[in-house]
């Protein structure tokens, strides 16, 4: 049946593409993926890094995801936390997941993101 996750979609308010491009492309170093023309007309933007794809879709009644979130594995967790903090993003460490180091942050529109690395 299921083999993998193709992408995770997060919502965004209308008109915030540039801020999200700066964050996901600039701060996190993801590559923007062109949207198919029929979907591009809806706004939003898509990003990829390695096997991770994040799609940001416009929601006219936007409310940031404060509990739901993608969990993003990173090679150097401390460098990732420092980079986010240097760009003004919150970094909230959480020791609650056995076998992992992790922290939570938010994107510029308030969507929750988890960054983690196994400790074993």
NORCORDA-V417732 format. One record per helix or strand. SS is the DSSP state (2 for helix, 1 for strand). FROM is the first residue (numbers start at 1). TO is the last residue. Records with the same first field share a line. If there is no record, write none. Layout:
SS->FROM-TO  FROM-TO
//
This chain:
1->8-12  31-33  45-49  52-58  70-73  92-93  100-106  112-118
2->17-27  37-40  77-86
//
